[in-house]
Amino acid sequence: MLPFLSADEWKESVSIYQARASSTPAQIDREKALRALCTQREKEFNDLKAKPTARTAEEQGKLNVLQDLYQSRDGDLKQLAASLDDELRVRQGKLGQALMEPVQLVIKQIAAEKGYNLILTKAVVFLGGDDLTAEVIEKVNAAAKAAAAEKPAGGEAPKPAGGAGDKPATGEGDKK
C-alpha cells in the first residue's frame, strides 16, 4: 500500500480504497496523487539512505521523519490486513453455512426415507456402509433447479424440503 503517508493521508487513502467501487473521479484522482506522493517520498528515503557521504542535519532529519512515517504506516497496514482477514473469515463462514444448509436438509430427508439413524462422512468409516454421496448430490442439484425455477424476481429461493423427524444426520457419506 502506501507506507510513506502521514496518518491523515493514510486514513484518506484507506477510505478511498474501501469505497473504490463507488469512487468519484475526484477521489480516483486524489488516490493517484497520494500514490505519487508516496512514491516521491519513498525515492527520497532510498536516496537519503543510500547517500555515500555524511548526511547534513537537515537530511538526517528528513530521513528520520520518513522512517517514522514508514514504521507508523507499516503498523497501520498490519492492523488493516488483520481486520480484512477477520472480515474474510466471517464472510467465508457465512457462505459455507449458506452452502451447507441445503445439503444438510437433503441428508436429513434421505435419512428419514431410508430409516437411517446416523449418517457419517467417508473419512470416519473404516469398513462397510452405503455410500450416499451421489444421491445427496443428485437431490441437492434437483432442489436447486426447482428452487431456481420457483424463485420470484429479486426474491430468495425456497429451501429444499427436509423433514428427517427425530432421526439425526451428521454428514453425508456412508451408513455405519
CNS distance restraints for C-alpha pairs under 8 A (distance, minus, plus):
assign (resid   1 and name CA) (resid  77 and name CA) 7.59 0.50 0.50
assign (resid   2 and name CA) (resid  10 and name CA) 7.30 0.50 0.50
assign (resid   2 and name CA) (resid  35 and name CA) 6.65 0.50 0.50
assign (resid   2 and name CA) (resid  38 and name CA) 5.99 0.50 0.50
assign (resid   2 and name CA) (resid  73 and name CA) 7.54 0.50 0.50
assign (resid   3 and name CA) (resid  38 and name CA) 7.02 0.50 0.50
assign (resid   3 and name CA) (resid  69 and name CA) 6.94 0.50 0.50
assign (resid   3 and name CA) (resid  70 and name CA) 4.99 0.50 0.50
assign (resid   3 and name CA) (resid  71 and name CA) 7.81 0.50 0.50
assign (resid   3 and name CA) (resid  72 and name CA) 7.97 0.50 0.50
assign (resid   3 and name CA) (resid  73 and name CA) 4.98 0.50 0.50
assign (resid   3 and name CA) (resid  74 and name CA) 6.25 0.50 0.50
assign (resid   4 and name CA) (resid  38 and name CA) 5.07 0.50 0.50
assign (resid   4 and name CA) (resid  39 and name CA) 7.85 0.50 0.50
assign (resid   4 and name CA) (resid  41 and name CA) 6.12 0.50 0.50
assign (resid   4 and name CA) (resid  42 and name CA) 6.41 0.50 0.50
assign (resid   4 and name CA) (resid  66 and name CA) 6.62 0.50 0.50
assign (resid   4 and name CA) (resid  69 and name CA) 5.46 0.50 0.50
assign (resid   4 and name CA) (resid  70 and name CA) 5.21 0.50 0.50
assign (resid   4 and name CA) (resid  73 and name CA) 7.04 0.50 0.50
assign (resid   5 and name CA) (resid   9 and name CA) 5.52 0.50 0.50
assign (resid   5 and name CA) (resid  10 and name CA) 5.58 0.50 0.50
assign (resid   5 and name CA) (resid  34 and name CA) 7.77 0.50 0.50
assign (resid   5 and name CA) (resid  37 and name CA) 7.79 0.50 0.50
assign (resid   5 and name CA) (resid  38 and name CA) 6.06 0.50 0.50
assign (resid   5 and name CA) (resid  69 and name CA) 6.34 0.50 0.50
assign (resid   5 and name CA) (resid  70 and name CA) 7.65 0.50 0.50
assign (resid   5 and name CA) (resid  73 and name CA) 7.17 0.50 0.50
assign (resid   6 and name CA) (resid  10 and name CA) 5.96 0.50 0.50
assign (resid   6 and name CA) (resid  69 and name CA) 6.28 0.50 0.50
assign (resid   6 and name CA) (resid  73 and name CA) 7.96 0.50 0.50
assign (resid   7 and name CA) (resid  11 and name CA) 6.22 0.50 0.50
assign (resid   7 and name CA) (resid  72 and name CA) 7.98 0.50 0.50
assign (resid   7 and name CA) (resid  73 and name CA) 7.58 0.50 0.50
assign (resid   8 and name CA) (resid  12 and name CA) 6.17 0.50 0.50
assign (resid   9 and name CA) (resid  13 and name CA) 6.04 0.50 0.50
assign (resid   9 and name CA) (resid  34 and name CA) 7.33 0.50 0.50
assign (resid  10 and name CA) (resid  14 and name CA) 6.13 0.50 0.50
assign (resid  10 and name CA) (resid  73 and name CA) 7.42 0.50 0.50
assign (resid  11 and name CA) (resid  15 and name CA) 6.16 0.50 0.50
assign (resid  12 and name CA) (resid  16 and name CA) 6.20 0.50 0.50
assign (resid  13 and name CA) (resid  17 and name CA) 6.09 0.50 0.50
assign (resid  13 and name CA) (resid  31 and name CA) 6.25 0.50 0.50
assign (resid  13 and name CA) (resid  34 and name CA) 7.14 0.50 0.50
assign (resid  14 and name CA) (resid  18 and name CA) 6.02 0.50 0.50
assign (resid  15 and name CA) (resid  19 and name CA) 6.23 0.50 0.50
assign (resid  16 and name CA) (resid  20 and name CA) 5.94 0.50 0.50
assign (resid  16 and name CA) (resid  23 and name CA) 6.88 0.50 0.50
assign (resid  16 and name CA) (resid  27 and name CA) 6.41 0.50 0.50
assign (resid  16 and name CA) (resid  28 and name CA) 7.66 0.50 0.50
assign (resid  16 and name CA) (resid  31 and name CA) 6.91 0.50 0.50
assign (resid  17 and name CA) (resid  31 and name CA) 7.95 0.50 0.50
assign (resid  19 and name CA) (resid  23 and name CA) 5.83 0.50 0.50
assign (resid  23 and name CA) (resid  27 and name CA) 5.80 0.50 0.50
assign (resid  23 and name CA) (resid  28 and name CA) 6.38 0.50 0.50
assign (resid  24 and name CA) (resid  28 and name CA) 6.32 0.50 0.50
assign (resid  25 and name CA) (resid  29 and name CA) 6.13 0.50 0.50
assign (resid  26 and name CA) (resid  30 and name CA) 6.11 0.50 0.50
assign (resid  27 and name CA) (resid  31 and name CA) 6.10 0.50 0.50
assign (resid  28 and name CA) (resid  32 and name CA) 6.31 0.50 0.50
assign (resid  29 and name CA) (resid  33 and name CA) 6.23 0.50 0.50
assign (resid  30 and name CA) (resid  34 and name CA) 6.16 0.50 0.50
assign (resid  31 and name CA) (resid  35 and name CA) 6.18 0.50 0.50
assign (resid  32 and name CA) (resid  36 and name CA) 6.16 0.50 0.50
assign (resid  33 and name CA) (resid  37 and name CA) 6.11 0.50 0.50
assign (resid  34 and name CA) (resid  38 and name CA) 6.10 0.50 0.50
assign (resid  35 and name CA) (resid  39 and name CA) 6.13 0.50 0.50
assign (resid  36 and name CA) (resid  40 and name CA) 6.13 0.50 0.50
assign (resid  37 and name CA) (resid  41 and name CA) 6.18 0.50 0.50
assign (resid  38 and name CA) (resid  42 and name CA) 6.02 0.50 0.50
assign (resid  39 and name CA) (resid  43 and name CA) 6.19 0.50 0.50
assign (resid  40 and name CA) (resid  44 and name CA) 6.29 0.50 0.50
assign (resid  41 and name CA) (resid  45 and name CA) 6.06 0.50 0.50
assign (resid  41 and name CA) (resid  66 and name CA) 7.30 0.50 0.50
assign (resid  42 and name CA) (resid  46 and name CA) 6.14 0.50 0.50
assign (resid  43 and name CA) (resid  47 and name CA) 6.00 0.50 0.50
assign (resid  44 and name CA) (resid  48 and name CA) 6.02 0.50 0.50
assign (resid  45 and name CA) (resid  49 and name CA) 6.02 0.50 0.50
assign (resid  45 and name CA) (resid  63 and name CA) 6.02 0.50 0.50
assign (resid  45 and name CA) (resid  66 and name CA) 6.28 0.50 0.50
assign (resid  45 and name CA) (resid  67 and name CA) 7.69 0.50 0.50
assign (resid  46 and name CA) (resid  50 and name CA) 6.00 0.50 0.50
assign (resid  47 and name CA) (resid  51 and name CA) 6.04 0.50 0.50
assign (resid  48 and name CA) (resid  55 and name CA) 7.72 0.50 0.50
assign (resid  48 and name CA) (resid  59 and name CA) 6.97 0.50 0.50
assign (resid  48 and name CA) (resid  60 and name CA) 7.91 0.50 0.50
assign (resid  48 and name CA) (resid  63 and name CA) 6.36 0.50 0.50
assign (resid  49 and name CA) (resid  63 and name CA) 7.26 0.50 0.50
assign (resid  51 and name CA) (resid  55 and name CA) 7.32 0.50 0.50
assign (resid  55 and name CA) (resid  59 and name CA) 5.63 0.50 0.50
assign (resid  55 and name CA) (resid  60 and name CA) 5.85 0.50 0.50
assign (resid  56 and name CA) (resid  60 and name CA) 6.11 0.50 0.50
assign (resid  57 and name CA) (resid  61 and name CA) 6.03 0.50 0.50
assign (resid  58 and name CA) (resid  62 and name CA) 6.20 0.50 0.50
assign (resid  59 and name CA) (resid  63 and name CA) 6.09 0.50 0.50
assign (resid  60 and name CA) (resid  64 and name CA) 6.10 0.50 0.50
assign (resid  61 and name CA) (resid  65 and name CA) 6.23 0.50 0.50
assign (resid  62 and name CA) (resid  66 and name CA) 6.17 0.50 0.50
assign (resid  63 and name CA) (resid  67 and name CA) 6.08 0.50 0.50
assign (resid  64 and name CA) (resid  68 and name CA) 6.14 0.50 0.50
assign (resid  65 and name CA) (resid  69 and name CA) 6.19 0.50 0.50
assign (resid  66 and name CA) (resid  70 and name CA) 6.14 0.50 0.50
assign (resid  67 and name CA) (resid  71 and name CA) 6.16 0.50 0.50
assign (resid  68 and name CA) (resid  72 and name CA) 6.06 0.50 0.50
assign (resid  69 and name CA) (resid  73 and name CA) 6.11 0.50 0.50
assign (resid  70 and name CA) (resid  74 and name CA) 5.93 0.50 0.50
assign (resid  71 and name CA) (resid  75 and name CA) 6.39 0.50 0.50
assign (resid  72 and name CA) (resid  76 and name CA) 6.32 0.50 0.50
assign (resid  73 and name CA) (resid  77 and name CA) 5.82 0.50 0.50
assign (resid  74 and name CA) (resid  78 and name CA) 6.25 0.50 0.50
assign (resid  75 and name CA) (resid  79 and name CA) 6.30 0.50 0.50
assign (resid  76 and name CA) (resid  80 and name CA) 6.12 0.50 0.50
assign (resid  77 and name CA) (resid  81 and name CA) 6.04 0.50 0.50
assign (resid  78 and name CA) (resid  82 and name CA) 6.16 0.50 0.50
assign (resid  79 and name CA) (resid  83 and name CA) 6.15 0.50 0.50
assign (resid  80 and name CA) (resid  84 and name CA) 6.11 0.50 0.50
assign (resid  81 and name CA) (resid  85 and name CA) 6.04 0.50 0.50
assign (resid  82 and name CA) (resid  86 and name CA) 6.18 0.50 0.50
assign (resid  83 and name CA) (resid  87 and name CA) 6.25 0.50 0.50
assign (resid  84 and name CA) (resid  88 and name CA) 6.06 0.50 0.50
assign (resid  85 and name CA) (resid  89 and name CA) 6.21 0.50 0.50
assign (resid  86 and name CA) (resid  90 and name CA) 6.32 0.50 0.50
assign (resid  87 and name CA) (resid  91 and name CA) 6.23 0.50 0.50
assign (resid  88 and name CA) (resid  92 and name CA) 6.03 0.50 0.50
assign (resid  89 and name CA) (resid  93 and name CA) 6.08 0.50 0.50
assign (resid  90 and name CA) (resid  94 and name CA) 6.27 0.50 0.50
assign (resid  91 and name CA) (resid  95 and name CA) 6.12 0.50 0.50
assign (resid  92 and name CA) (resid  96 and name CA) 5.93 0.50 0.50
assign (resid  93 and name CA) (resid  97 and name CA) 6.07 0.50 0.50
assign (resid  94 and name CA) (resid  98 and name CA) 6.11 0.50 0.50
assign (resid  95 and name CA) (resid  99 and name CA) 6.08 0.50 0.50
assign (resid  96 and name CA) (resid 100 and name CA) 6.12 0.50 0.50
assign (resid  97 and name CA) (resid 101 and name CA) 6.16 0.50 0.50
assign (resid  98 and name CA) (resid 102 and name CA) 7.75 0.50 0.50
assign (resid  99 and name CA) (resid 103 and name CA) 7.33 0.50 0.50
assign (resid 100 and name CA) (resid 104 and name CA) 6.02 0.50 0.50
assign (resid 101 and name CA) (resid 105 and name CA) 6.28 0.50 0.50
assign (resid 102 and name CA) (resid 106 and name CA) 6.23 0.50 0.50
assign (resid 102 and name CA) (resid 140 and name CA) 6.66 0.50 0.50
assign (resid 102 and name CA) (resid 159 and name CA) 6.44 0.50 0.50
assign (resid 102 and name CA) (resid 160 and name CA) 6.14 0.50 0.50
assign (resid 103 and name CA) (resid 107 and name CA) 6.18 0.50 0.50
assign (resid 103 and name CA) (resid 136 and name CA) 7.21 0.50 0.50
assign (resid 103 and name CA) (resid 140 and name CA) 6.14 0.50 0.50
assign (resid 104 and name CA) (resid 108 and name CA) 6.19 0.50 0.50
assign (resid 104 and name CA) (resid 169 and name CA) 7.83 0.50 0.50
assign (resid 104 and name CA) (resid 171 and name CA) 7.14 0.50 0.50
assign (resid 105 and name CA) (resid 109 and name CA) 6.21 0.50 0.50
assign (resid 105 and name CA) (resid 160 and name CA) 6.77 0.50 0.50
assign (resid 105 and name CA) (resid 161 and name CA) 6.95 0.50 0.50
assign (resid 105 and name CA) (resid 162 and name CA) 4.79 0.50 0.50
assign (resid 105 and name CA) (resid 163 and name CA) 7.51 0.50 0.50
assign (resid 106 and name CA) (resid 110 and name CA) 6.18 0.50 0.50
assign (resid 106 and name CA) (resid 136 and name CA) 6.40 0.50 0.50
assign (resid 106 and name CA) (resid 139 and name CA) 6.68 0.50 0.50
assign (resid 106 and name CA) (resid 140 and name CA) 6.43 0.50 0.50
assign (resid 106 and name CA) (resid 160 and name CA) 7.11 0.50 0.50
assign (resid 106 and name CA) (resid 161 and name CA) 7.46 0.50 0.50
assign (resid 106 and name CA) (resid 162 and name CA) 6.06 0.50 0.50
assign (resid 107 and name CA) (resid 111 and name CA) 6.10 0.50 0.50
assign (resid 107 and name CA) (resid 119 and name CA) 8.00 0.50 0.50
assign (resid 107 and name CA) (resid 136 and name CA) 6.47 0.50 0.50
assign (resid 107 and name CA) (resid 169 and name CA) 6.54 0.50 0.50
assign (resid 107 and name CA) (resid 171 and name CA) 7.03 0.50 0.50
assign (resid 107 and name CA) (resid 172 and name CA) 6.38 0.50 0.50
assign (resid 108 and name CA) (resid 112 and name CA) 6.23 0.50 0.50
assign (resid 108 and name CA) (resid 162 and name CA) 6.21 0.50 0.50
assign (resid 108 and name CA) (resid 163 and name CA) 6.44 0.50 0.50
assign (resid 108 and name CA) (resid 164 and name CA) 4.67 0.50 0.50
assign (resid 108 and name CA) (resid 167 and name CA) 7.56 0.50 0.50
assign (resid 108 and name CA) (resid 168 and name CA) 7.09 0.50 0.50
assign (resid 108 and name CA) (resid 169 and name CA) 5.62 0.50 0.50
assign (resid 109 and name CA) (resid 113 and name CA) 6.19 0.50 0.50
assign (resid 109 and name CA) (resid 161 and name CA) 7.56 0.50 0.50
assign (resid 109 and name CA) (resid 162 and name CA) 4.99 0.50 0.50
assign (resid 109 and name CA) (resid 163 and name CA) 5.54 0.50 0.50
assign (resid 109 and name CA) (resid 164 and name CA) 5.12 0.50 0.50
assign (resid 110 and name CA) (resid 114 and name CA) 6.02 0.50 0.50
assign (resid 110 and name CA) (resid 136 and name CA) 7.77 0.50 0.50
assign (resid 110 and name CA) (resid 164 and name CA) 7.67 0.50 0.50
assign (resid 111 and name CA) (resid 115 and name CA) 5.68 0.50 0.50
assign (resid 111 and name CA) (resid 116 and name CA) 4.72 0.50 0.50
assign (resid 111 and name CA) (resid 117 and name CA) 6.81 0.50 0.50
assign (resid 111 and name CA) (resid 118 and name CA) 7.56 0.50 0.50
assign (resid 111 and name CA) (resid 119 and name CA) 7.31 0.50 0.50
assign (resid 111 and name CA) (resid 164 and name CA) 6.32 0.50 0.50
assign (resid 111 and name CA) (resid 167 and name CA) 6.87 0.50 0.50
assign (resid 111 and name CA) (resid 168 and name CA) 7.73 0.50 0.50
assign (resid 111 and name CA) (resid 169 and name CA) 6.66 0.50 0.50
assign (resid 112 and name CA) (resid 116 and name CA) 6.50 0.50 0.50
assign (resid 112 and name CA) (resid 163 and name CA) 7.16 0.50 0.50
assign (resid 112 and name CA) (resid 164 and name CA) 4.56 0.50 0.50
assign (resid 112 and name CA) (resid 165 and name CA) 6.87 0.50 0.50
assign (resid 112 and name CA) (resid 167 and name CA) 6.47 0.50 0.50
assign (resid 113 and name CA) (resid 164 and name CA) 7.90 0.50 0.50
assign (resid 115 and name CA) (resid 167 and name CA) 7.78 0.50 0.50
assign (resid 116 and name CA) (resid 167 and name CA) 6.97 0.50 0.50
assign (resid 116 and name CA) (resid 175 and name CA) 7.36 0.50 0.50
assign (resid 117 and name CA) (resid 167 and name CA) 5.11 0.50 0.50
assign (resid 117 and name CA) (resid 168 and name CA) 5.80 0.50 0.50
assign (resid 117 and name CA) (resid 169 and name CA) 6.94 0.50 0.50
assign (resid 118 and name CA) (resid 167 and name CA) 7.49 0.50 0.50
assign (resid 118 and name CA) (resid 168 and name CA) 6.03 0.50 0.50
assign (resid 118 and name CA) (resid 169 and name CA) 5.36 0.50 0.50
assign (resid 118 and name CA) (resid 170 and name CA) 6.83 0.50 0.50
assign (resid 118 and name CA) (resid 175 and name CA) 6.58 0.50 0.50
assign (resid 118 and name CA) (resid 176 and name CA) 7.10 0.50 0.50
assign (resid 119 and name CA) (resid 168 and name CA) 7.89 0.50 0.50
assign (resid 119 and name CA) (resid 169 and name CA) 5.20 0.50 0.50
assign (resid 119 and name CA) (resid 170 and name CA) 5.73 0.50 0.50
assign (resid 119 and name CA) (resid 171 and name CA) 5.68 0.50 0.50
assign (resid 119 and name CA) (resid 172 and name CA) 6.07 0.50 0.50
assign (resid 119 and name CA) (resid 173 and name CA) 6.56 0.50 0.50
assign (resid 119 and name CA) (resid 174 and name CA) 6.10 0.50 0.50
assign (resid 119 and name CA) (resid 175 and name CA) 5.18 0.50 0.50
assign (resid 119 and name CA) (resid 176 and name CA) 7.10 0.50 0.50
assign (resid 120 and name CA) (resid 124 and name CA) 6.76 0.50 0.50
assign (resid 120 and name CA) (resid 125 and name CA) 7.07 0.50 0.50
assign (resid 120 and name CA) (resid 169 and name CA) 7.75 0.50 0.50
assign (resid 120 and name CA) (resid 170 and name CA) 6.20 0.50 0.50
assign (resid 120 and name CA) (resid 171 and name CA) 5.21 0.50 0.50
assign (resid 120 and name CA) (resid 172 and name CA) 5.82 0.50 0.50
assign (resid 120 and name CA) (resid 173 and name CA) 5.57 0.50 0.50
assign (resid 120 and name CA) (resid 174 and name CA) 5.43 0.50 0.50
assign (resid 120 and name CA) (resid 175 and name CA) 6.21 0.50 0.50
assign (resid 120 and name CA) (resid 176 and name CA) 7.13 0.50 0.50
assign (resid 121 and name CA) (resid 125 and name CA) 6.96 0.50 0.50
assign (resid 121 and name CA) (resid 171 and name CA) 5.57 0.50 0.50
assign (resid 121 and name CA) (resid 172 and name CA) 5.14 0.50 0.50
assign (resid 121 and name CA) (resid 173 and name CA) 4.45 0.50 0.50
assign (resid 121 and name CA) (resid 174 and name CA) 6.01 0.50 0.50
assign (resid 122 and name CA) (resid 126 and name CA) 7.98 0.50 0.50
assign (resid 122 and name CA) (resid 131 and name CA) 7.94 0.50 0.50
assign (resid 122 and name CA) (resid 172 and name CA) 7.82 0.50 0.50
assign (resid 122 and name CA) (resid 173 and name CA) 5.30 0.50 0.50
assign (resid 122 and name CA) (resid 174 and name CA) 5.82 0.50 0.50
assign (resid 125 and name CA) (resid 129 and name CA) 7.67 0.50 0.50
assign (resid 125 and name CA) (resid 174 and name CA) 6.89 0.50 0.50
assign (resid 125 and name CA) (resid 176 and name CA) 7.07 0.50 0.50
assign (resid 128 and name CA) (resid 174 and name CA) 7.76 0.50 0.50
assign (resid 128 and name CA) (resid 175 and name CA) 7.88 0.50 0.50
assign (resid 128 and name CA) (resid 176 and name CA) 7.06 0.50 0.50
assign (resid 129 and name CA) (resid 174 and name CA) 4.92 0.50 0.50
assign (resid 129 and name CA) (resid 175 and name CA) 4.46 0.50 0.50
assign (resid 129 and name CA) (resid 176 and name CA) 5.13 0.50 0.50
assign (resid 130 and name CA) (resid 173 and name CA) 7.38 0.50 0.50
assign (resid 130 and name CA) (resid 174 and name CA) 4.76 0.50 0.50
assign (resid 130 and name CA) (resid 175 and name CA) 5.16 0.50 0.50
assign (resid 130 and name CA) (resid 176 and name CA) 7.81 0.50 0.50
assign (resid 131 and name CA) (resid 173 and name CA) 5.14 0.50 0.50
assign (resid 131 and name CA) (resid 174 and name CA) 4.56 0.50 0.50
assign (resid 131 and name CA) (resid 175 and name CA) 7.14 0.50 0.50
assign (resid 132 and name CA) (resid 136 and name CA) 6.09 0.50 0.50
assign (resid 132 and name CA) (resid 172 and name CA) 6.63 0.50 0.50
assign (resid 132 and name CA) (resid 173 and name CA) 5.03 0.50 0.50
assign (resid 132 and name CA) (resid 174 and name CA) 6.15 0.50 0.50
assign (resid 133 and name CA) (resid 137 and name CA) 6.18 0.50 0.50
assign (resid 133 and name CA) (resid 172 and name CA) 6.26 0.50 0.50
assign (resid 133 and name CA) (resid 173 and name CA) 5.25 0.50 0.50
assign (resid 134 and name CA) (resid 138 and name CA) 6.05 0.50 0.50
assign (resid 135 and name CA) (resid 139 and name CA) 6.16 0.50 0.50
assign (resid 136 and name CA) (resid 140 and name CA) 6.04 0.50 0.50
assign (resid 136 and name CA) (resid 172 and name CA) 7.31 0.50 0.50
assign (resid 137 and name CA) (resid 141 and name CA) 6.06 0.50 0.50
assign (resid 138 and name CA) (resid 142 and name CA) 6.13 0.50 0.50
assign (resid 139 and name CA) (resid 143 and name CA) 5.98 0.50 0.50
assign (resid 140 and name CA) (resid 144 and name CA) 6.09 0.50 0.50
assign (resid 140 and name CA) (resid 160 and name CA) 7.70 0.50 0.50
assign (resid 141 and name CA) (resid 145 and name CA) 6.18 0.50 0.50
assign (resid 142 and name CA) (resid 146 and name CA) 6.15 0.50 0.50
assign (resid 143 and name CA) (resid 147 and name CA) 5.97 0.50 0.50
assign (resid 143 and name CA) (resid 159 and name CA) 7.73 0.50 0.50
assign (resid 143 and name CA) (resid 160 and name CA) 5.38 0.50 0.50
assign (resid 144 and name CA) (resid 148 and name CA) 6.05 0.50 0.50
assign (resid 144 and name CA) (resid 160 and name CA) 7.49 0.50 0.50
assign (resid 145 and name CA) (resid 149 and name CA) 6.24 0.50 0.50
assign (resid 146 and name CA) (resid 150 and name CA) 6.26 0.50 0.50
assign (resid 147 and name CA) (resid 151 and name CA) 5.79 0.50 0.50
assign (resid 147 and name CA) (resid 157 and name CA) 5.37 0.50 0.50
assign (resid 147 and name CA) (resid 158 and name CA) 5.75 0.50 0.50
assign (resid 147 and name CA) (resid 159 and name CA) 7.04 0.50 0.50
assign (resid 147 and name CA) (resid 160 and name CA) 7.49 0.50 0.50
assign (resid 148 and name CA) (resid 157 and name CA) 6.44 0.50 0.50
assign (resid 150 and name CA) (resid 157 and name CA) 7.12 0.50 0.50
assign (resid 150 and name CA) (resid 158 and name CA) 7.83 0.50 0.50
assign (resid 151 and name CA) (resid 155 and name CA) 6.42 0.50 0.50
assign (resid 151 and name CA) (resid 156 and name CA) 6.50 0.50 0.50
assign (resid 151 and name CA) (resid 157 and name CA) 4.84 0.50 0.50
assign (resid 151 and name CA) (resid 158 and name CA) 7.20 0.50 0.50
assign (resid 152 and name CA) (resid 156 and name CA) 7.32 0.50 0.50
assign (resid 152 and name CA) (resid 157 and name CA) 7.47 0.50 0.50
assign (resid 164 and name CA) (resid 168 and name CA) 7.30 0.50 0.50
